[in-house]
Amino acid sequence: MPQLKVKELRNLTADELKEKLGALKKELFSLRVQAKLGKLEKHTSIKITKKHVARVNTLLREKESS
Protein backbone atom coordinates (compact mmCIF):
# COMPACT_ATOMS: atom_id res chain seq x y z
CA MET A 1 0.00 0.00 0.00
CA PRO A 2 1.35 3.43 -0.89
CA GLN A 3 1.93 6.04 1.79
CA LEU A 4 -1.31 7.73 2.82
CA LYS A 5 -1.08 11.50 2.91
CA VAL A 6 -2.94 13.20 5.74
CA LYS A 7 -3.82 16.16 3.50
CA GLU A 8 -5.50 13.80 1.03
CA LEU A 9 -7.31 11.93 3.80
CA ARG A 10 -8.65 15.16 5.33
CA ASN A 11 -10.45 15.92 2.05
CA LEU A 12 -12.41 12.65 2.23
CA THR A 13 -15.87 12.44 3.74
CA ALA A 14 -16.61 10.31 6.81
CA ASP A 15 -18.18 7.59 4.63
CA GLU A 16 -15.12 7.47 2.38
CA LEU A 17 -12.87 7.25 5.43
CA LYS A 18 -14.94 4.34 6.75
CA GLU A 19 -14.54 2.56 3.41
CA LYS A 20 -10.81 3.20 3.49
CA LEU A 21 -10.66 1.88 7.06
CA GLY A 22 -12.46 -1.32 6.05
CA ALA A 23 -10.06 -1.86 3.18
CA LEU A 24 -7.06 -1.28 5.45
CA LYS A 25 -8.35 -3.74 8.04
CA LYS A 26 -8.85 -6.39 5.34
CA GLU A 27 -5.32 -5.76 4.10
CA LEU A 28 -3.94 -6.01 7.63
CA PHE A 29 -5.71 -9.33 8.13
CA SER A 30 -4.29 -10.62 4.86
CA LEU A 31 -0.79 -9.51 5.84
CA ARG A 32 -1.06 -11.24 9.21
CA VAL A 33 -2.17 -14.47 7.54
CA GLN A 34 0.73 -14.27 5.10
CA ALA A 35 3.13 -13.68 7.98
CA LYS A 36 1.85 -16.76 9.82
CA LEU A 37 2.21 -18.86 6.69
CA GLY A 38 5.73 -17.53 6.13
CA LYS A 39 4.90 -15.98 2.76
CA LEU A 40 5.27 -12.34 3.74
CA GLU A 41 8.33 -10.72 2.22
CA LYS A 42 8.23 -7.34 3.96
CA HIS A 43 7.29 -7.65 7.61
CA THR A 44 7.37 -3.87 7.96
CA SER A 45 4.23 -3.69 5.81
CA ILE A 46 2.22 -4.86 8.85
CA LYS A 47 3.60 -1.99 10.92
CA ILE A 48 2.93 0.53 8.15
CA THR A 49 -0.64 -0.70 7.65
CA LYS A 50 -1.34 -0.47 11.38
CA LYS A 51 -0.18 3.15 11.30
CA HIS A 52 -2.48 3.84 8.35
CA VAL A 53 -5.40 2.36 10.31
CA ALA A 54 -4.55 4.59 13.28
CA ARG A 55 -4.33 7.64 11.02
CA VAL A 56 -7.74 7.00 9.48
CA ASN A 57 -9.28 6.32 12.91
CA THR A 58 -7.90 9.62 14.20
CA LEU A 59 -9.37 11.54 11.28
CA LEU A 60 -12.73 9.83 11.76
CA ARG A 61 -12.76 10.88 15.42
CA GLU A 62 -11.90 14.45 14.42
CA LYS A 63 -14.78 14.57 11.95
CA GLU A 64 -17.22 13.12 14.49
CA SER A 65 -16.27 15.64 17.16
CA SER A 66 -16.58 18.65 14.87
C-alpha positions as CSV (number, residue, x, y, z in Angstrom):
1,M,0.0,0.0,0.0
2,P,1.4,3.4,-0.9
3,Q,1.9,6.0,1.8
4,L,-1.3,7.7,2.8
5,K,-1.1,11.5,2.9
6,V,-2.9,13.2,5.7
7,K,-3.8,16.2,3.5
8,E,-5.5,13.8,1.0
9,L,-7.3,11.9,3.8
10,R,-8.7,15.2,5.3
11,N,-10.4,15.9,2.0
12,L,-12.4,12.6,2.2
13,T,-15.9,12.4,3.7
14,A,-16.6,10.3,6.8
15,D,-18.2,7.6,4.6
16,E,-15.1,7.5,2.4
17,L,-12.9,7.2,5.4
18,K,-14.9,4.3,6.8
19,E,-14.5,2.6,3.4
20,K,-10.8,3.2,3.5
21,L,-10.7,1.9,7.1
22,G,-12.5,-1.3,6.1
23,A,-10.1,-1.9,3.2
24,L,-7.1,-1.3,5.4
25,K,-8.3,-3.7,8.0
26,K,-8.9,-6.4,5.3
27,E,-5.3,-5.8,4.1
28,L,-3.9,-6.0,7.6
29,F,-5.7,-9.3,8.1
30,S,-4.3,-10.6,4.9
31,L,-0.8,-9.5,5.8
32,R,-1.1,-11.2,9.2
33,V,-2.2,-14.5,7.5
34,Q,0.7,-14.3,5.1
35,A,3.1,-13.7,8.0
36,K,1.9,-16.8,9.8
37,L,2.2,-18.9,6.7
38,G,5.7,-17.5,6.1
39,K,4.9,-16.0,2.8
40,L,5.3,-12.3,3.7
41,E,8.3,-10.7,2.2
42,K,8.2,-7.3,4.0
43,H,7.3,-7.7,7.6
44,T,7.4,-3.9,8.0
45,S,4.2,-3.7,5.8
46,I,2.2,-4.9,8.8
47,K,3.6,-2.0,10.9
48,I,2.9,0.5,8.2
49,T,-0.6,-0.7,7.6
50,K,-1.3,-0.5,11.4
51,K,-0.2,3.1,11.3
52,H,-2.5,3.8,8.3
53,V,-5.4,2.4,10.3
54,A,-4.6,4.6,13.3
55,R,-4.3,7.6,11.0
56,V,-7.7,7.0,9.5
57,N,-9.3,6.3,12.9
58,T,-7.9,9.6,14.2
59,L,-9.4,11.5,11.3
60,L,-12.7,9.8,11.8
61,R,-12.8,10.9,15.4
62,E,-11.9,14.5,14.4
63,K,-14.8,14.6,11.9
64,E,-17.2,13.1,14.5
65,S,-16.3,15.6,17.2
66,S,-16.6,18.7,14.9
